[in-house]
Amino acid sequence: MGLLDGKVALVTGAGGGLGREHVLALAKEGASVVVNDLGGARDGSGAGSVSMADLVAEEVNAAGGKAIANYDSVASVEGGEAIVNAAIDGFGKLDICVNNAGILRDKTIVKTTEDLWDPVIAVHLKGTYAVSRPAFAHMKERGEGGVIINTSSTSGLNGNFGQSNYGAAKAGIAGFTRCLALEGKRHGIRCFSLAPVALTRLTDDLPGMQDDSLKERIAPGLVSPLVVFLASELSGEMTNKTFYVGGGRIAEMRVVTADGVQKKDEGGLWSPEEIAARMPEILLD
């Protein structure tokens, strides 16, 4: 008996790296899986290669699992609906949605032109919306709950040099997921964000990622057990959580508000000088 027997999942950007590992882990626990991948390079160019999704689906099926390939783009509403419909048409329903598709077009802000900004926002942020919306609607209509797991990043939650487009998209995904989790509570739809750290095709040429020992220490397969846990009944009614995960470490990440200070006189109007004097009390430790 697997933790996900009878469940149906979809994973976007599943032709390699994190997505492939998520698919294999979900399938190993009994889930039937839609393997979505548009194909193409890490910057999103060259779309149209279907072999990556096919190979992962074949790998699952050869191991005795159930998987089908899908090649629609997450970057459009039509594509997102088609991916969700592939699960419903192929397996009769959708229980688990893992938004993982992504591209990189890194530049410092003064070199980040519109043609470098728009595709990253489209694939990451709009893509998460485009797939989550029909997935959420289906889960709500079925009335049996579900799980949506979205991929954020430390680049969006903590910041990273030269990734203003990627960081903005990933921070947006975290905010989107928090809102989605609040809407999903009444319907039993649980929503999570992941900030994974892993060596994949998307990250292998980033600064500091050329150390051969990293291939084992931050292998993408070390992230996927958390995906299975969140998708399974082991996580109970947990929802609206963001997790750092990678290299054997799992940690919750939060947006924290300091206690701060309250001015009660003068209608609460501060002067800049008063703010300067009280700033040590305003800031987090």
FENZI-V903192 format. One record per backbone hydrogen bond with DSSP energy under -1.0 kcal/mol. NH is the residue of the N-H (numbers start at 1). CO is the residue of the C=O. Records with the same first field share a line. If there is no record, write none. Layout:
BEGIN
NH=CO  CO
END
This chain:
BEGIN
4=29
5=2
7=4
9=32
10=96
11=34
12=98
14=36
20=16
21=17
22=18
23=19
24=20
25=21
26=22
27=23
28=24
29=25
30=27
31=26
32=7
33=66
34=9
35=68
36=11
37=70
41=45
44=41
48=38
54=50
55=51
56=52
57=53
58=54
59=55
60=56
61=57
62=58
63=59
64=61
65=60
68=33
70=35
80=76
81=77
82=78
83=79
84=80
85=81
86=82
87=83
88=84
89=85
90=86
91=87
92=88
95=8
96=8
97=147
98=10
99=149
104=42
107=162
111=108
112=109
113=111
116=113
117=113
118=114
121=117
122=118
123=119
124=120
126=121
127=122
128=124
129=125
130=126
131=127
132=128
133=129
135=131
136=132
137=133
138=134
139=135
140=136
141=137
142=138
143=139
146=188
147=95
148=190
149=97
150=192
151=99
152=194
157=153
158=154
159=154
163=160
167=163
168=164
169=165
170=166
171=167
172=168
173=169
174=170
175=171
176=172
177=173
178=174
179=175
180=176
181=177
182=178
183=179
184=180
185=181
187=184
188=185
189=184
190=146
192=148
193=241
194=150
195=243
197=245
199=218
204=200
206=203
209=206
214=211
215=212
217=213
218=214
219=216
222=219
223=220
226=223
228=224
229=225
230=226
231=227
232=228
235=232
236=233
238=235
240=191
243=193
244=251
245=195
246=249
249=246
251=244
253=242
268=265
269=266
275=271
276=272
277=273
278=274
281=278
282=278
283=279
END
